[in-house]
Amino acid sequence: VQLQASGGGSVQPGGSLRLSCAASGSVFSINALGWYRQAPGKQRELVAAITSGGSTNYADSVKGRFTATRDNAKNTVYLQMNSLKPEDTAVYYCNADLFTGRRTYNYWGQGTQVTVSS
């Protein structure tokens, strides 16, 4: 079982990126998933969360700019990031409860770098 985050990159302020977090292996479904980020010298923080039913919550700092969605058929969760700011620069991680059909396990993705700079 593997959880892999991708889609990071470098953009100018005001730009957009879409991150993906895909579960592979013997995974029946992704239950709840959280997107976290960690900037240099700062603690890891939760920026967005999405439940198995698609309900979402966002940190105040990203509310209105970031949107989490999910494609259950692909066992993938996305984070659409718009109007990016330099302070959004961080390594972004996904953390999910993965249901294998018998048990639920918690996994972290490996992180993807997002850099917002002019």
Wavefront OBJ file of the C-alpha trace (Angstrom):
o trace
v 0.000 0.000 0.000
v 1.350 3.396 -0.946
v 0.198 7.000 -0.734
v 1.895 9.306 -3.197
v 1.638 13.076 -3.429
v 2.516 14.895 -6.638
v 1.903 18.099 -8.544
v 4.124 20.545 -6.734
v 6.271 23.076 -8.517
v 7.285 26.701 -8.758
v 4.781 29.403 -9.599
v 4.529 33.160 -9.406
v 2.265 34.845 -6.874
v -1.320 34.649 -8.034
v -0.697 31.407 -9.872
v -2.304 28.014 -9.423
v -1.257 24.439 -8.832
v -3.157 21.211 -8.375
v -1.742 18.617 -6.045
v -2.725 14.976 -6.232
v -2.584 12.300 -3.564
v -3.066 8.816 -4.950
v -3.403 5.575 -3.049
v -2.135 2.410 -4.706
v -1.762 -1.225 -3.835
v -4.332 -3.231 -1.926
v -6.502 -0.235 -1.153
v -10.265 -0.447 -1.212
v -10.905 3.192 -0.449
v -9.529 6.397 0.993
v -11.464 7.434 4.043
v -10.601 10.792 5.557
v -7.604 12.650 4.139
v -5.738 15.719 5.252
v -3.405 18.012 3.342
v -0.596 19.365 5.489
v 2.271 21.688 4.776
v 5.557 22.461 6.440
v 7.575 25.553 5.707
v 11.249 25.816 6.690
v 11.589 26.413 10.404
v 7.886 25.993 11.029
v 5.698 23.228 12.353
v 3.633 21.088 10.046
v 0.111 22.462 9.788
v -3.168 21.112 8.486
v -4.450 23.210 5.600
v -7.352 21.138 4.258
v -9.275 18.014 5.129
v -11.845 15.975 3.258
v -14.018 13.210 4.636
v -15.089 10.014 2.920
v -18.348 11.732 2.088
v -16.653 14.733 0.541
v -17.136 17.257 3.349
v -14.248 19.671 3.582
v -12.608 21.974 6.096
v -9.869 24.510 5.517
v -7.408 26.520 7.513
v -8.323 30.186 7.632
v -5.148 31.042 5.747
v -6.252 29.128 2.642
v -10.027 29.394 2.848
v -11.473 30.636 -0.416
v -8.265 29.855 -2.328
v -7.757 26.112 -1.866
v -10.267 23.410 -2.717
v -10.008 19.728 -1.845
v -11.877 17.211 -3.994
v -11.792 13.475 -4.414
v -12.200 10.895 -7.160
v -13.169 7.696 -5.386
v -12.932 5.628 -8.563
v -9.261 6.559 -8.845
v -8.561 6.522 -5.096
v -7.161 9.994 -5.517
v -7.665 13.247 -3.672
v -6.789 16.629 -5.142
v -5.920 20.011 -3.727
v -6.576 22.863 -6.130
v -4.572 25.867 -5.022
v -5.424 29.228 -6.546
v -4.236 32.765 -5.889
v -1.040 31.403 -4.439
v 1.002 33.610 -2.155
v 4.678 33.472 -1.188
v 3.625 32.366 2.291
v 2.126 29.221 0.748
v 5.662 28.042 -0.007
v 6.173 24.743 1.796
v 6.434 21.012 1.387
v 2.918 19.656 1.116
v 2.023 16.250 2.487
v -1.111 14.152 2.409
v -2.167 11.925 5.251
v -4.989 9.451 4.840
v -6.845 6.606 6.438
v -6.758 3.826 3.845
v -9.262 1.000 4.031
v -7.949 -2.274 2.636
v -11.264 -4.071 2.815
v -10.443 -5.530 6.196
v -8.648 -2.870 8.204
v -7.917 0.839 8.097
v -4.349 2.092 8.193
v -2.990 5.615 8.405
v -0.393 6.623 5.832
v 1.642 9.693 4.955
v 2.573 10.622 1.417
v 6.173 11.569 0.706
v 5.651 15.307 0.256
v 5.782 17.605 -2.743
v 7.465 21.008 -2.828
v 5.446 24.118 -3.625
v 7.380 27.333 -4.186
v 5.636 30.648 -4.779
v 8.031 33.368 -5.809
v 8.371 36.180 -8.284
l 1 2 3 4 5 6 7 8 9 10 11 12 13 14 15 16 17 18 19 20 21 22 23 24 25 26 27 28 29 30 31 32 33 34 35 36 37 38 39 40 41 42 43 44 45 46 47 48 49 50 51 52 53 54 55 56 57 58 59 60 61 62 63 64 65 66 67 68 69 70 71 72 73 74 75 76 77 78 79 80 81 82 83 84 85 86 87 88 89 90 91 92 93 94 95 96 97 98 99 100 101 102 103 104 105 106 107 108 109 110 111 112 113 114 115 116 117 118
